[in-house]
């Protein structure tokens, strides 16, 4: 068995849902996925309901790039829960493109990797907006406000990093798989929240952006339970709380120095029967 190529990308949480204000933004987290291209099958079954990895391979050849000769198989090792709003599809697609580039000694700009990964996600049908912002977050630190309606290389309108990321604890509340149907028109009902989120990003108030975006997503997906959990988290001491992506996972951030508040929140969530795991804002 030989590994022909390797790629690593990362999950993220939403600062701004791309269906809400015409722009999208996501914050990269320390939730890695590693994708390898091999010449023999992996013993572990790959769960790929959308056929995303096949779409990556097809898109790679459609843009005129060469694949290695011989038998090819994928291997995926991911720490990102799938289908819950933590951008797993974008991360897998980006990591797979990097693995192909590594296997073929192909040098690509990051914008080119994003473009191929986004095209593959459209082909696989696992995105409505293209997830351009999520794919940038899978490959680069910090966040980027992205216009998905223009070419990838021209679409970054604003970018930055979360101030002092090592001083923040990031927690994800898991609420099972997504069940709500995503209706793009419903996001127009919450346009005021998404505009507030965009304005907050422009002003550097990233915590406010996360919270306002989550309120917009809750309205668009009619997730009243999720909105209540977010509101409770803010009362209990979280600096921001939001439904990530199109849900149902909820992310909340709190300074690490607030140990008492963290303990209180985690204990309360456990009493409510909610599963929580900790991650971090990616710094390297």
FIKOLPA-68928 format. One record per residue (C-alpha): x, y, z; residue number from 1; chain; residue in three letters. Coordinates in steps of 0.05 Angstrom, whole numbers, plus 32768, in hexadecimal, padded with zeros to 4 digits. Layout:
REM FIKOLPA-68928
c1 X | c2 Y | c3 Z | num NUM | chaine A | residu ala
...
//
This chain:
REM FIKOLPA-68928
c1 8000 | c2 8000 | c3 8000 | num 1 | chaine A | residu unk
c1 8019 | c2 8045 | c3 7FEE | num 2 | chaine A | residu unk
c1 7FFD | c2 808A | c3 7FFF | num 3 | chaine A | residu unk
c1 8002 | c2 80B2 | c3 7FBF | num 4 | chaine A | residu unk
c1 7FEB | c2 80F5 | c3 7FDB | num 5 | chaine A | residu unk
c1 7FD3 | c2 8116 | c3 801B | num 6 | chaine A | residu unk
c1 7FA9 | c2 8153 | c3 802B | num 7 | chaine A | residu unk
c1 7F90 | c2 8173 | c3 806B | num 8 | chaine A | residu unk
c1 7F58 | c2 81A6 | c3 8074 | num 9 | chaine A | residu unk
c1 7F2D | c2 81BF | c3 80AD | num 10 | chaine A | residu unk
c1 7EE5 | c2 81C9 | c3 80C4 | num 11 | chaine A | residu unk
c1 7EC9 | c2 820C | c3 80D7 | num 12 | chaine A | residu unk
c1 7E8E | c2 8231 | c3 80F4 | num 13 | chaine A | residu unk
c1 7E64 | c2 8268 | c3 80D4 | num 14 | chaine A | residu unk
c1 7E6E | c2 82B2 | c3 80DD | num 15 | chaine A | residu unk
c1 7E3D | c2 82C1 | c3 80A5 | num 16 | chaine A | residu unk
c1 7E10 | c2 8291 | c3 807E | num 17 | chaine A | residu unk
c1 7E18 | c2 829D | c3 8033 | num 18 | chaine A | residu unk
c1 7DCD | c2 8296 | c3 8027 | num 19 | chaine A | residu unk
c1 7DBE | c2 82CF | c3 8056 | num 20 | chaine A | residu unk
c1 7DE1 | c2 830D | c3 803C | num 21 | chaine A | residu unk
c1 7E01 | c2 82F8 | c3 7FFB | num 22 | chaine A | residu unk
c1 7E44 | c2 82F0 | c3 801E | num 23 | chaine A | residu unk
c1 7E5F | c2 82B7 | c3 8048 | num 24 | chaine A | residu unk
c1 7E94 | c2 82B1 | c3 807E | num 25 | chaine A | residu unk
c1 7EAE | c2 8277 | c3 80A8 | num 26 | chaine A | residu unk
c1 7EE1 | c2 8272 | c3 80E0 | num 27 | chaine A | residu unk
c1 7F14 | c2 823A | c3 80DA | num 28 | chaine A | residu unk
c1 7F17 | c2 8209 | c3 8115 | num 29 | chaine A | residu unk
c1 7F48 | c2 81D4 | c3 812B | num 30 | chaine A | residu unk
c1 7F1D | c2 819C | c3 810F | num 31 | chaine A | residu unk
c1 7F48 | c2 8179 | c3 80DC | num 32 | chaine A | residu unk
c1 7F38 | c2 8148 | c3 80A5 | num 33 | chaine A | residu unk
c1 7F70 | c2 8122 | c3 8083 | num 34 | chaine A | residu unk
c1 7F64 | c2 8105 | c3 803E | num 35 | chaine A | residu unk
c1 7F95 | c2 80D5 | c3 801C | num 36 | chaine A | residu unk
c1 7F98 | c2 80B9 | c3 7FD6 | num 37 | chaine A | residu unk
c1 7FB0 | c2 8071 | c3 7FD6 | num 38 | chaine A | residu unk
c1 7FBC | c2 8038 | c3 7FA6 | num 39 | chaine A | residu unk
c1 7F95 | c2 8006 | c3 7FD0 | num 40 | chaine A | residu unk
c1 7F51 | c2 800B | c3 7FF3 | num 41 | chaine A | residu unk
c1 7F4B | c2 8022 | c3 803B | num 42 | chaine A | residu unk
c1 7F34 | c2 7FED | c3 806C | num 43 | chaine A | residu unk
c1 7F06 | c2 8022 | c3 808B | num 44 | chaine A | residu unk
c1 7EC7 | c2 8030 | c3 8064 | num 45 | chaine A | residu unk
c1 7EC1 | c2 8077 | c3 804A | num 46 | chaine A | residu unk
c1 7E7E | c2 8097 | c3 8058 | num 47 | chaine A | residu unk
c1 7E72 | c2 80C6 | c3 801C | num 48 | chaine A | residu unk
c1 7E27 | c2 80CA | c3 8010 | num 49 | chaine A | residu unk
c1 7E2D | c2 8102 | c3 7FDC | num 50 | chaine A | residu unk
c1 7E65 | c2 80E2 | c3 7FB4 | num 51 | chaine A | residu unk
c1 7E90 | c2 811F | c3 7FC4 | num 52 | chaine A | residu unk
c1 7ED3 | c2 80FB | c3 7FBB | num 53 | chaine A | residu unk
c1 7EBF | c2 80E2 | c3 7F77 | num 54 | chaine A | residu unk
c1 7EA9 | c2 8129 | c3 7F66 | num 55 | chaine A | residu unk
c1 7EED | c2 8144 | c3 7F7A | num 56 | chaine A | residu unk
c1 7F10 | c2 8112 | c3 7F4D | num 57 | chaine A | residu unk
c1 7EE1 | c2 8122 | c3 7F12 | num 58 | chaine A | residu unk
c1 7EE8 | c2 816D | c3 7F1D | num 59 | chaine A | residu unk
c1 7F34 | c2 8166 | c3 7F20 | num 60 | chaine A | residu unk
c1 7F35 | c2 8147 | c3 7EDA | num 61 | chaine A | residu unk
c1 7F00 | c2 8177 | c3 7EBF | num 62 | chaine A | residu unk
c1 7F2D | c2 81B3 | c3 7ECD | num 63 | chaine A | residu unk
c1 7F65 | c2 8191 | c3 7EA6 | num 64 | chaine A | residu unk
c1 7F8F | c2 8173 | c3 7EDD | num 65 | chaine A | residu unk
c1 7FAD | c2 812E | c3 7EDB | num 66 | chaine A | residu unk
c1 7FA0 | c2 80F5 | c3 7F0C | num 67 | chaine A | residu unk
c1 7FD4 | c2 80C0 | c3 7F1E | num 68 | chaine A | residu unk
c1 7FD6 | c2 8080 | c3 7EF6 | num 69 | chaine A | residu unk
c1 7FBE | c2 803F | c3 7F13 | num 70 | chaine A | residu unk
c1 7F89 | c2 802C | c3 7F46 | num 71 | chaine A | residu unk
c1 7F75 | c2 8066 | c3 7F74 | num 72 | chaine A | residu unk
c1 7F50 | c2 8065 | c3 7FB7 | num 73 | chaine A | residu unk
c1 7F3F | c2 8099 | c3 7FEB | num 74 | chaine A | residu unk
c1 7F4C | c2 8096 | c3 8036 | num 75 | chaine A | residu unk
c1 7F2B | c2 80C8 | c3 8065 | num 76 | chaine A | residu unk
c1 7F38 | c2 80D6 | c3 80AE | num 77 | chaine A | residu unk
c1 7F0C | c2 810E | c3 80C9 | num 78 | chaine A | residu unk
c1 7F00 | c2 812F | c3 810C | num 79 | chaine A | residu unk
c1 7EC7 | c2 8159 | c3 80EF | num 80 | chaine A | residu unk
c1 7E80 | c2 813F | c3 80FD | num 81 | chaine A | residu unk
c1 7E5E | c2 813C | c3 80B9 | num 82 | chaine A | residu unk
c1 7E1C | c2 815B | c3 80A4 | num 83 | chaine A | residu unk
c1 7E14 | c2 8188 | c3 80E1 | num 84 | chaine A | residu unk
c1 7E2C | c2 81CC | c3 80CB | num 85 | chaine A | residu unk
c1 7E76 | c2 81C6 | c3 80D9 | num 86 | chaine A | residu unk
c1 7E8A | c2 81C8 | c3 808F | num 87 | chaine A | residu unk
c1 7EA2 | c2 8180 | c3 8089 | num 88 | chaine A | residu unk
c1 7E93 | c2 817C | c3 803E | num 89 | chaine A | residu unk
c1 7EBD | c2 81B9 | c3 802F | num 90 | chaine A | residu unk
c1 7EF7 | c2 819E | c3 8058 | num 91 | chaine A | residu unk
c1 7EF4 | c2 8159 | c3 8038 | num 92 | chaine A | residu unk
c1 7EF1 | c2 8177 | c3 7FF2 | num 93 | chaine A | residu unk
c1 7F2B | c2 81A6 | c3 7FFF | num 94 | chaine A | residu unk
c1 7F56 | c2 816F | c3 801F | num 95 | chaine A | residu unk
c1 7F47 | c2 8141 | c3 7FE4 | num 96 | chaine A | residu unk
c1 7F5D | c2 8176 | c3 7FB3 | num 97 | chaine A | residu unk
c1 7F9E | c2 817F | c3 7FDA | num 98 | chaine A | residu unk
c1 7FA9 | c2 8134 | c3 7FDA | num 99 | chaine A | residu unk
c1 7FA2 | c2 8132 | c3 7F8E | num 100 | chaine A | residu unk
c1 7FD2 | c2 816C | c3 7F88 | num 101 | chaine A | residu unk
c1 8004 | c2 8149 | c3 7FB4 | num 102 | chaine A | residu unk
c1 7FFD | c2 8107 | c3 7F8E | num 103 | chaine A | residu unk
c1 8009 | c2 812A | c3 7F4B | num 104 | chaine A | residu unk
c1 803C | c2 815E | c3 7F62 | num 105 | chaine A | residu unk
c1 800B | c2 8193 | c3 7F4A | num 106 | chaine A | residu unk
c1 8017 | c2 81D9 | c3 7F65 | num 107 | chaine A | residu unk
c1 7FD6 | c2 81FF | c3 7F71 | num 108 | chaine A | residu unk
c1 7FC6 | c2 8243 | c3 7F8F | num 109 | chaine A | residu unk
c1 7F97 | c2 823E | c3 7FCB | num 110 | chaine A | residu unk
c1 7F61 | c2 8261 | c3 7FA2 | num 111 | chaine A | residu unk
c1 7F68 | c2 822A | c3 7F6E | num 112 | chaine A | residu unk
c1 7F60 | c2 81F4 | c3 7FA3 | num 113 | chaine A | residu unk
c1 7F21 | c2 8218 | c3 7FBC | num 114 | chaine A | residu unk
c1 7F06 | c2 821D | c3 7F75 | num 115 | chaine A | residu unk
c1 7F0D | c2 81D2 | c3 7F67 | num 116 | chaine A | residu unk
c1 7EF1 | c2 81BF | c3 7FAB | num 117 | chaine A | residu unk
c1 7EB5 | c2 81ED | c3 7FA3 | num 118 | chaine A | residu unk
c1 7EA6 | c2 81D2 | c3 7F5D | num 119 | chaine A | residu unk
c1 7EA9 | c2 818C | c3 7F79 | num 120 | chaine A | residu unk
c1 7E78 | c2 819D | c3 7FB0 | num 121 | chaine A | residu unk
c1 7E47 | c2 81BA | c3 7F7D | num 122 | chaine A | residu unk
c1 7E4E | c2 817B | c3 7F53 | num 123 | chaine A | residu unk
c1 7E41 | c2 814F | c3 7F90 | num 124 | chaine A | residu unk
c1 7E04 | c2 8178 | c3 7FA4 | num 125 | chaine A | residu unk
c1 7E1B | c2 8182 | c3 7FEB | num 126 | chaine A | residu unk
c1 7E19 | c2 81CE | c3 7FE9 | num 127 | chaine A | residu unk
c1 7DE6 | c2 8204 | c3 7FD6 | num 128 | chaine A | residu unk
c1 7E14 | c2 8240 | c3 7FD7 | num 129 | chaine A | residu unk
c1 7E55 | c2 821F | c3 7FC1 | num 130 | chaine A | residu unk
c1 7E71 | c2 8224 | c3 8008 | num 131 | chaine A | residu unk
c1 7EA9 | c2 8250 | c3 7FEF | num 132 | chaine A | residu unk
c1 7EB3 | c2 8271 | c3 8033 | num 133 | chaine A | residu unk
c1 7EB5 | c2 822D | c3 8055 | num 134 | chaine A | residu unk
c1 7EE8 | c2 8213 | c3 8023 | num 135 | chaine A | residu unk
c1 7F15 | c2 824F | c3 802F | num 136 | chaine A | residu unk
c1 7F0F | c2 8241 | c3 807A | num 137 | chaine A | residu unk
c1 7F22 | c2 81F8 | c3 806E | num 138 | chaine A | residu unk
c1 7F64 | c2 820F | c3 8050 | num 139 | chaine A | residu unk
c1 7F77 | c2 8250 | c3 8072 | num 140 | chaine A | residu unk
c1 7F79 | c2 826E | c3 80B7 | num 141 | chaine A | residu unk
c1 7F46 | c2 829F | c3 80D2 | num 142 | chaine A | residu unk
c1 7F0A | c2 82B4 | c3 80A9 | num 143 | chaine A | residu unk
c1 7EF9 | c2 82D2 | c3 8066 | num 144 | chaine A | residu unk
c1 7EBA | c2 82F6 | c3 8050 | num 145 | chaine A | residu unk
c1 7EAD | c2 82D9 | c3 800B | num 146 | chaine A | residu unk
c1 7E80 | c2 82EC | c3 7FD1 | num 147 | chaine A | residu unk
c1 7E6D | c2 82A9 | c3 7FB3 | num 148 | chaine A | residu unk
c1 7E50 | c2 82C8 | c3 7F74 | num 149 | chaine A | residu unk
c1 7E93 | c2 82DD | c3 7F57 | num 150 | chaine A | residu unk
c1 7ED1 | c2 82B3 | c3 7F44 | num 151 | chaine A | residu unk
c1 7EF3 | c2 8294 | c3 7F80 | num 152 | chaine A | residu unk
c1 7F34 | c2 82BB | c3 7F78 | num 153 | chaine A | residu unk
c1 7F0D | c2 82FD | c3 7F78 | num 154 | chaine A | residu unk
c1 7EDA | c2 82ED | c3 7FAD | num 155 | chaine A | residu unk
c1 7EFD | c2 82FD | c3 7FEF | num 156 | chaine A | residu unk
c1 7EE0 | c2 833F | c3 8006 | num 157 | chaine A | residu unk
c1 7EFC | c2 8341 | c3 804C | num 158 | chaine A | residu unk
c1 7F28 | c2 8314 | c3 8077 | num 159 | chaine A | residu unk
c1 7F47 | c2 8310 | c3 80BC | num 160 | chaine A | residu unk
c1 7F56 | c2 82E6 | c3 80F8 | num 161 | chaine A | residu unk
c1 7F33 | c2 82DD | c3 813B | num 162 | chaine A | residu unk
c1 7F59 | c2 8309 | c3 816E | num 163 | chaine A | residu unk
c1 7F83 | c2 82E0 | c3 819F | num 164 | chaine A | residu unk
c1 7F64 | c2 829D | c3 818B | num 165 | chaine A | residu unk
c1 7F8B | c2 8277 | c3 81C0 | num 166 | chaine A | residu unk
c1 7F63 | c2 829D | c3 81F5 | num 167 | chaine A | residu unk
c1 7F21 | c2 827F | c3 81DE | num 168 | chaine A | residu unk
c1 7EFF | c2 823D | c3 81EB | num 169 | chaine A | residu unk
c1 7ED2 | c2 8223 | c3 81B3 | num 170 | chaine A | residu unk
c1 7E9B | c2 81F1 | c3 81C2 | num 171 | chaine A | residu unk
c1 7E6D | c2 81CC | c3 8192 | num 172 | chaine A | residu unk
c1 7E29 | c2 81B2 | c3 81A8 | num 173 | chaine A | residu unk
c1 7E16 | c2 8176 | c3 817D | num 174 | chaine A | residu unk
c1 7DCB | c2 816D | c3 816F | num 175 | chaine A | residu unk
c1 7DCB | c2 8133 | c3 813F | num 176 | chaine A | residu unk
c1 7DC7 | c2 8135 | c3 80F3 | num 177 | chaine A | residu unk
c1 7DA7 | c2 816C | c3 80CC | num 178 | chaine A | residu unk
c1 7D5D | c2 8160 | c3 80BF | num 179 | chaine A | residu unk
c1 7D45 | c2 81A5 | c3 80A9 | num 180 | chaine A | residu unk
c1 7D3E | c2 81B2 | c3 805E | num 181 | chaine A | residu unk
c1 7D67 | c2 81EE | c3 8048 | num 182 | chaine A | residu unk
c1 7D3A | c2 8220 | c3 8026 | num 183 | chaine A | residu unk
c1 7D63 | c2 8259 | c3 8008 | num 184 | chaine A | residu unk
c1 7D26 | c2 8287 | c3 8006 | num 185 | chaine A | residu unk
c1 7D1B | c2 827F | c3 8051 | num 186 | chaine A | residu unk
c1 7D5E | c2 82A0 | c3 805E | num 187 | chaine A | residu unk
c1 7D42 | c2 82E1 | c3 8042 | num 188 | chaine A | residu unk
c1 7D12 | c2 82E2 | c3 807E | num 189 | chaine A | residu unk
c1 7D4E | c2 82EC | c3 80AB | num 190 | chaine A | residu unk
c1 7D74 | c2 831D | c3 8080 | num 191 | chaine A | residu unk
c1 7D77 | c2 8351 | c3 80B8 | num 192 | chaine A | residu unk
c1 7D9F | c2 8321 | c3 80E4 | num 193 | chaine A | residu unk
c1 7DCF | c2 830F | c3 80AC | num 194 | chaine A | residu unk
c1 7DDA | c2 8358 | c3 809B | num 195 | chaine A | residu unk
c1 7DE9 | c2 8365 | c3 80E5 | num 196 | chaine A | residu unk
c1 7E1B | c2 832C | c3 80E3 | num 197 | chaine A | residu unk
c1 7E3D | c2 8348 | c3 80A6 | num 198 | chaine A | residu unk
c1 7E41 | c2 838D | c3 80C5 | num 199 | chaine A | residu unk
c1 7E5D | c2 8370 | c3 8105 | num 200 | chaine A | residu unk
c1 7E95 | c2 834D | c3 80DD | num 201 | chaine A | residu unk
c1 7EA5 | c2 838F | c3 80BB | num 202 | chaine A | residu unk
c1 7EAA | c2 83B0 | c3 80FF | num 203 | chaine A | residu unk
c1 7ED6 | c2 8379 | c3 811C | num 204 | chaine A | residu unk
c1 7EA0 | c2 835F | c3 814C | num 205 | chaine A | residu unk
c1 7EA7 | c2 8316 | c3 8137 | num 206 | chaine A | residu unk
c1 7E84 | c2 82FB | c3 8175 | num 207 | chaine A | residu unk
c1 7E47 | c2 8325 | c3 8165 | num 208 | chaine A | residu unk
c1 7E49 | c2 830D | c3 811D | num 209 | chaine A | residu unk
c1 7E47 | c2 82C4 | c3 8133 | num 210 | chaine A | residu unk
c1 7E0B | c2 82D0 | c3 8160 | num 211 | chaine A | residu unk
c1 7DE3 | c2 82F9 | c3 812D | num 212 | chaine A | residu unk
c1 7DF2 | c2 82C7 | c3 80F7 | num 213 | chaine A | residu unk
c1 7DD8 | c2 828F | c3 8124 | num 214 | chaine A | residu unk
c1 7D98 | c2 82B5 | c3 8131 | num 215 | chaine A | residu unk
c1 7D8E | c2 82BC | c3 80E6 | num 216 | chaine A | residu unk
c1 7D9A | c2 8272 | c3 80DA | num 217 | chaine A | residu unk
c1 7D69 | c2 8260 | c3 8112 | num 218 | chaine A | residu unk
c1 7D34 | c2 828B | c3 80F1 | num 219 | chaine A | residu unk
c1 7D41 | c2 8270 | c3 80AB | num 220 | chaine A | residu unk
c1 7D40 | c2 8227 | c3 80C2 | num 221 | chaine A | residu unk
c1 7D0A | c2 8231 | c3 80F7 | num 222 | chaine A | residu unk
c1 7D38 | c2 8215 | c3 812C | num 223 | chaine A | residu unk
c1 7D18 | c2 8233 | c3 8169 | num 224 | chaine A | residu unk
c1 7D39 | c2 8200 | c3 8197 | num 225 | chaine A | residu unk
c1 7D7D | c2 8213 | c3 817C | num 226 | chaine A | residu unk
c1 7D70 | c2 825D | c3 8185 | num 227 | chaine A | residu unk
c1 7D5B | c2 8251 | c3 81CE | num 228 | chaine A | residu unk
c1 7D9A | c2 822A | c3 81DC | num 229 | chaine A | residu unk
c1 7DC4 | c2 8263 | c3 81BF | num 230 | chaine A | residu unk
c1 7D9F | c2 8297 | c3 81E8 | num 231 | chaine A | residu unk
c1 7DA9 | c2 826D | c3 8227 | num 232 | chaine A | residu unk
c1 7DF4 | c2 8267 | c3 8219 | num 233 | chaine A | residu unk
c1 7DFA | c2 82B2 | c3 8214 | num 234 | chaine A | residu unk
c1 7DD6 | c2 82BA | c3 8257 | num 235 | chaine A | residu unk
c1 7E04 | c2 8286 | c3 8277 | num 236 | chaine A | residu unk
c1 7E43 | c2 82AB | c3 8261 | num 237 | chaine A | residu unk
c1 7E56 | c2 8297 | c3 821B | num 238 | chaine A | residu unk
c1 7E71 | c2 82D1 | c3 81F2 | num 239 | chaine A | residu unk
c1 7E4D | c2 82B9 | c3 81B3 | num 240 | chaine A | residu unk
c1 7E22 | c2 827E | c3 819F | num 241 | chaine A | residu unk
c1 7E07 | c2 826A | c3 815B | num 242 | chaine A | residu unk
c1 7DEB | c2 8234 | c3 8130 | num 243 | chaine A | residu unk
c1 7E24 | c2 8224 | c3 8101 | num 244 | chaine A | residu unk
c1 7E19 | c2 821C | c3 80B6 | num 245 | chaine A | residu unk
c1 7DD2 | c2 8207 | c3 80AB | num 246 | chaine A | residu unk
c1 7DD2 | c2 81E0 | c3 80EC | num 247 | chaine A | residu unk
c1 7DC4 | c2 81BD | c3 8117 | num 248 | chaine A | residu unk
c1 7E06 | c2 81C3 | c3 813E | num 249 | chaine A | residu unk
c1 7E0E | c2 81FE | c3 816C | num 250 | chaine A | residu unk
c1 7E51 | c2 821F | c3 8178 | num 251 | chaine A | residu unk
c1 7E61 | c2 824C | c3 81B2 | num 252 | chaine A | residu unk
c1 7EA1 | c2 8271 | c3 81C5 | num 253 | chaine A | residu unk
c1 7EB7 | c2 8289 | c3 8209 | num 254 | chaine A | residu unk
c1 7EFA | c2 82A4 | c3 8224 | num 255 | chaine A | residu unk
c1 7F23 | c2 826D | c3 8244 | num 256 | chaine A | residu unk
c1 7F2C | c2 8297 | c3 8283 | num 257 | chaine A | residu unk
c1 7EE2 | c2 8291 | c3 8292 | num 258 | chaine A | residu unk
c1 7EEC | c2 824B | c3 82B0 | num 259 | chaine A | residu unk
c1 7EB1 | c2 8250 | c3 82DF | num 260 | chaine A | residu unk
c1 7E81 | c2 8263 | c3 82A7 | num 261 | chaine A | residu unk
c1 7E9C | c2 822B | c3 827A | num 262 | chaine A | residu unk
c1 7E92 | c2 81F7 | c3 82B1 | num 263 | chaine A | residu unk
c1 7E4C | c2 8211 | c3 82BF | num 264 | chaine A | residu unk
c1 7E38 | c2 8210 | c3 8276 | num 265 | chaine A | residu unk
c1 7E53 | c2 81CA | c3 826A | num 266 | chaine A | residu unk
c1 7E31 | c2 81AF | c3 82A7 | num 267 | chaine A | residu unk
c1 7DEF | c2 81CE | c3 8293 | num 268 | chaine A | residu unk
c1 7DF3 | c2 81B3 | c3 824C | num 269 | chaine A | residu unk
c1 7E03 | c2 816E | c3 8267 | num 270 | chaine A | residu unk
c1 7DC6 | c2 8171 | c3 8294 | num 271 | chaine A | residu unk
c1 7D9C | c2 8181 | c3 8256 | num 272 | chaine A | residu unk
c1 7DB7 | c2 8143 | c3 8234 | num 273 | chaine A | residu unk
c1 7DDF | c2 816A | c3 81FF | num 274 | chaine A | residu unk
c1 7E21 | c2 8150 | c3 81E5 | num 275 | chaine A | residu unk
c1 7E5A | c2 8182 | c3 81E2 | num 276 | chaine A | residu unk
c1 7EA2 | c2 817F | c3 81C9 | num 277 | chaine A | residu unk
c1 7ED9 | c2 81B2 | c3 81CC | num 278 | chaine A | residu unk
c1 7F04 | c2 81CA | c3 8193 | num 279 | chaine A | residu unk
c1 7F2C | c2 820A | c3 8185 | num 280 | chaine A | residu unk
c1 7F36 | c2 8241 | c3 8153 | num 281 | chaine A | residu unk
c1 7F6C | c2 8229 | c3 8124 | num 282 | chaine A | residu unk
c1 7FAE | c2 824E | c3 812B | num 283 | chaine A | residu unk
c1 7FDE | c2 8225 | c3 8100 | num 284 | chaine A | residu unk
//
